[in-house]
Amino acid sequence: MPAKTLQNILSQPVVTSLLSRSTPIDPVVSEVLDWWTLDLYSLHPGPAVNDYGEFKGTDLPAADFLFALASRKAVVALPYYASLRAKRVKEGERHIGGKRFGQLIGLYANMEVFSAGIRMKDMSVITKDAEDNESVGAPRSFTLLDVAGKWHDGWRSIEFDPSAKENDFLTKNKLWTGNSVVVKNWVHPNRWISLYGQYYIMTKMLIARLEEEAKFYSEQLKALEALGIPWPTGTGAPEWPETISAGESESIKVTALQVVVDTPSLTGAFPKVLALPADKKAAAERKNLIREKWLPKLRFAVRSVELAFFKHGFVDYTVTKENAEKLPAWVSADSWERDYKTGPKTRTKWNRLAIIDSDSEPLAVRYRVWEKSESVKKGTVESL
């Protein structure tokens, strides 16, 4: 039997809004992001040094703290960094010096394997255009968690200047070790239980809604291009510099986890995109807002929960034994349906937990674990 908060989840304002294509979604996105952003300061992490003066490292989750840093666009530095993947070099760009530094512009998390990290405007990159003009800084992604969900060996520390609020939080909870904060966990082990909670489920629903909206605007832009609708005067389609690979890659097998929330179908229609230059520009901006700003933050949040579920949400830390999941009090031992298929012709099997078992308004969480091929920089396999 679901918890009361889940029994009534489809009638909550957040859900009724995101299930309607015609309802403005921006306020919902702001509210949902606040659920995850504010979580840091409600935590009570253990101190870095125990009562006997012995160092043990804090259990402050790195993911939560990074979310707070990214939310205020903190300036950070990576004194040392080696990529997990083979490098991809963009035409006209070059890296100078050793330290990577710049303002955080976001976070990212892979939704199939467990690699995750930060995105920043890397001020150690110089870009030269066709007219030989130079500019400083370019967006870059830096992996902190590898494809197996372990700390990536290619970095050692992140340098930052804490805000007054962050410093008060770190000091009050005795998290400083000298001038450093040494963390053990990417996400708190107990976070696995969030996979059964309303905030996680509603966030997954919002992600699916935004993915459909971004796809809609992408299709509209293609249609406008086919019609020959120009961009407004003084603007145009973005020109992406040529990217080439630099370094050898190799394919490895990793254990992957995918989690899906099945929801009622969306109703209504997204606002029409008129065959006008201004509407074409607005559609492109909307698509980029969703894909570049909103979705990465939301995916980062839910993927941290899914990593905790994968690593700590099973009785014996394996998925080979039936009913091996740890369960909150409201879930009975036989609630997970095994070998569930989404259709008669599909071969993929899932583990499925029905939240609302209704033909007209179904709501369920399902996951699968499988071996997936991933491309990494040659030589990385030894560290995985």
N, C-alpha and C positions, 0 to 999 in steps of 0.2 A: 504494500500500500504506500503510495507516494506521500511525502510530507505535505502538510497543508499549503505551504507556499508554492508547491508544484501542482497541487490539485487545481488551484485557481490561476495558474500562470498565464493561460491564454486570455484571461480577462484583464490582466495588468496593462496599464496605459502604454508602457514601453513596448509590449508585445503587440497590442492592437495597432499601434502606429507602424511598427516595422513590417507587419504583415500586409499593409496597404501601400501599394506603389504610389498612390496619389497623395499620401500624407507626407509633408516635409519631414525628413529624417534627421536633419542637422541637430535639433535639440536632443533627440534620442542618443545620437553619437556622443554628444558632450556629457550627458548623464552617465552613460555606460563607461566612458573613459574615466570619469571621476570615481567609479567603483574601484578601479584598479590603482589609480594614481594616489588616492588617499589612504590606501591600505598600509603603506610604509609606516606612517606615524601612529598607527594603532597597534603596531607590533611591540613586543617586549622581549627582544632578543637577549640571550645570555651574554654575560660580560666576556671579554677576551681573556681575562686573567681571573682565576678562581680565588676563593678566600685564603688559600695557602700561598698565593703569589705565583702559581704555576700557569704558564701560558697554555691556552687550549684553543684559541681562535673563537670568534663569535659565530653563532648560528644565524646571524642576519643574512637573509637570502640576497644574493647578488642581483638577481633579476628585479626584485622590488626596489632596491636602491638605484639601479640603473634607470628604472622607469621614472623615478623621481628626478634624477639628473637630466634625463632627456626632456622631461616635461618643462624644465626651466631653461633648456638649451644651454647647459653648462659647457664651459670650455675644458677639454680634457686632453691628456697626452698619453701616448703609448711609447715609453722609452725604448722598448724592443718589440718587434712584431715580425713574424714569418707566416706567410699565408698557408691556409689549409689546402686551398685549390691551386692549380697552376695559374700563374699570373696572366691577366689580360691587359694589354697595354693599348691605350687610346692614342690615336694619331695626334701629334702636337703636344703631348703631355710628358712631363718627366718629373721624377721624384728627386728632391735634393736633401741631403743630410740624412741622419739616421732616425731621429725621433719623429713620430707621427703626432700631430697636434692640431686641434681646431675645435670648432663648436659642434656639439652633438646636434644632429638634425633628425635623429630617429633611432629606432631599434628594429631588428628583424629576427624572424624565426622561421626555419623551414618547417612546413606543415606535414612532412612525411618522415624525414629523418630528424635528428635532434640538434643539428647545428643552429647556432644563434649567436647574435652579437650586436654590435653598435654600428651606426652610420654617422659619419661626421664630415664636415667640410674640411678636408685635409689641407692645411696651410703649408705643407711641405711639398705640394704639387704645383708646378708652374705650367700653365697652358699657353701655347703660342698659336695664334690664328694664321690664316692665309696671308694677311697683310703684315705679318711679323710682329703684331702687337702681343704683349705678354700680360697675363693676369695671374693672380695668386689664389690658390684654393680650388679644390674640385671634390665632389662627393665621392666618398669611399666607404666600403663596408669592411669591418674587421671582425673576424670570427673569434669568439671567446669560448664557445662550447662546440666540441667536434660532432661529427655525424653520429657517434655512439652515445652522445649525451654526457661525455666526460670533459673536463677542462682541456681546452686546446693547448698543446705544448708550445705553440708559437707566440705566446705572450707571457709576461711575468707580472705586470702591474699596470694600473691606471692611475695617473696623477690628476688631481683636481683640487680646486679651492672650494671648500664647503661653504654653503650659504649659512646665515645665522641660524636658520631653522634646522638645517642639517647638522651643524656643529653642536647645537643644543641637544639634538636627538642622540648623536654619537657620544657626547660627553655624559649626559644623564644616564645612559645605559652602559657606560664604561666599556665602550667598544674600541677605543683607541689603544694601539700598541705603539708607543712612541708617537710618531706622526703618521702612522699607517693604520688601516683597518684590514685585518686579515680575515677573510671569509672562507668558510668550508663548503657551503652549499650554494648551488645556483638557485634552487627553490627549496623551501622548507619541506622536509619529508612528510609532514602532516597535511600538506596541501592536497594530497591525493583525494581527500574527502570532498574537495570543491567540485570535482567532476560530477557529483551527485546533486549539486546545489543550483539554486535558481539563477544566481548571477553568472555562473559559467554557462549554463544552458541558454540564457537570454543573449549572452555575448556571442555564442556560436550562431544563434539565429540571426543576429544583426550582421555578422560576417557574411552569411549566405545571402542576405538581403542586399548588402552593399556590392557583393560580387556580381549579382544579377544586374544591379543598376549600372555598374561600370561596364559590363558587357553590352548593355543597351546603348550607352553613349558611344562606345567603340564602334558598334554596328551602324549607328546613325552617322558618325563621322565618315565611315567608308562609303555610305550611301551619298552623302553630300559631295565627297570627292568624285564619285562616279558621275554625279550631275554637273560637275565643274563649278561648284559654288566656291568662290575665292575666299581667302582670308581677308579680314579687315585691312584697310590701308595701313601700312607701317608694321604689320605683323605677318606671320607666316608659319608654316609648319616647322617644328624644330628640326634642326640639322644635327644629326648625330655623327660624331667623328668615327672614322673606321677603327674597329677594335681587332687586334690580333693577339693570338696566344703567345705567351713567352714562358716556356718551360714544359716539361713532359708530364703527362697525366697517366694514372693507372686506375683500373676499375677494381673496387673491392665490394664485398658483400657485407651488409650491415642489417641488424634487426630493426625493422621500422614499425611504427605505430600510426594508424590513422583512426581518427574519431569523427563521427558524423552525427549531427542531430537532425532527425527527421521531423518536419513540421508541417502544419497545414499549408496549402498552396497560397501564394500571394494573391491579393485581389486588386482590382483597379489597374490603372496604367500610369507609366511615368509621363511627366510633362512632354508635350510634343516639341520637337526641335524643328524650327522653321527653316526653309531653304534660303537663309540669309547669312551673310558673312558674320554679323555679330552673334547670331545663334550658334554658328559653327565654332567660333572662338569660345563661347560660353560652355558649349558641350565638351570641348577639349579640356577646359579648365576644371569642369566638374569631374570628368573622368580621372584627371591627374590628382585632384584633391582626394578622391576615394582611394585610388591605387597607391599613391605615394605617401599620403599622410595618415589617413584613417586606418586602412586595412593593416599596415605593418604593426601599428600599436596594438590593435585588437588581437591580431594573430600572436604577437609576442606574449600577451597576457594569457591567452588560453593555452598556448603551447607549453608554458611553464607549468600549468596545472596538469597537462597531459604527460609531461615528463615525470612529475611527482607520482602520478597514477601508475605509470609504467615501471618506475623504479621501486616504489614503496606501497603500491596499492594492491599487492597480491600477498597472500598468506605465506607462500614459499618462493616469492619473487620469480615465478615462472607462469607461463600461460598454457602449459601442457596438461595441467590437472583441472578437471571440471570443478566449477564452484570455488576456484582458488582466490577470487577477488576478496579483498577486505570489504566489508559492507557497513554502511551506517545503520543505525538502529531501525530505521523505517523500511529497510530493504530485506526481504526474506531470502533465505539461502538459495532458493530455486528461481529467483526473479530473472536472472540472466538466461535468455533463450540462446541455445547453442546452434551453430550451423545455419543461421538465418541467411536467406537469399533475398535480394531485392526484386527478383523476377524469375520466372520459370526457365529463362534461357541463360541466366547468369551463373557463373561458376564460382565467383568469390563468396566465401562464407564469413559471416560476421557473428559476433556476440552482441545480442540486442537486449536492452532494458526498456520495457514499455513504461512510459510515464503516464500517458493518457491513451488507453487502448480503445480507439474509436475509429470507425471507417471514415467518418466525415471530418474529424479533427484529430488526427493521430499526432502523438508526440513521443519520440523515443530517442534514446542514445544508443549508438552502436559503435563497436570498435573491431579492428582486426590487427593482427600482428603477422608480419611476413618478412622474408629475406629480400632485400632490395639492393640493386647494384648502384653504386655511387662512384663518381669520378673525383679523385683527389690527386694532389701533387705527388709525383713519383717519389717514393721513399717515406711517405707519411704512414704507410700501412704498419710499419714497425711500432709506431707509437700508439696505434689503435688496438 
